[in-house]
């Protein structure tokens, strides 16, 4: 068990690093948990992983919040809506086949990757384009859609949030990454509350993983702030392509 826990902590560290910058850490952490925790029910693995993710996302946001200007009304509105609808999505997922979403999400991610490759200046300059009084309404819309998606299906939520804050709001990649973290905290809190209430968290595994995820997240956020938007844009493209390959593989296997 000690070796297994050490490996899980290593993957949690890597997931925290990637997730703190562009999202997508679940693509590293969840497959590792499914492989190493054989015999553990999938809902318990999900609940245990969410504790780790929540800790890491919170650490990353704390690092960003002190150095990146957050437009609190817009991002706060998105976070509240996302938390509420993430819980709703988690409840409805048991009633509908989530596999129906996979081809649609795959297509959207391909479009996002092509657009980001094509627009070399995409997310390079922080130039909010929405009137201040309208930003909270757009934030609620993003929170409703992506919060529900995160609870219902999940893969790529952080990358979708990042793209939405850059493409719709006009934020640069650093500000968008910081904003996405607050929304992710809300969705993770809702998920952890659900799994804790239903007793589907292995705390002896979740807490060490959470500490390592926090360490990776703090390091990733520090590097993002130091290296700037070009670094975040490059990692964003790598992660989006990784999600495309993973979902593509799953789709064809299905």
Buried (B, 14 or more C-beta within 10 A) or exposed (E): EEEBBEBBBBBBBBBBBBBBBBBBBBBBBBEBBBEBBEEBEEEBBBBBBBBBBBBBBBBBBBBBBEEBEBBBEBBBBBBBBBBBBBBBBBEBBEEEEEEEBBEEBBEBBBEBBEEBEEEEEBBBEBEBEBEEEEBBEBBBBBBBBBBBBBBBBBBBBBBBBBBBBBBBBBBBBBBBBBBBBBBBBBBBBBBBBBBBEEEBBBEEBBBBBBBBBBBBBBBBBBBBBEBEBEBBBBBBBEBBBBBBEBBBEEEEEE
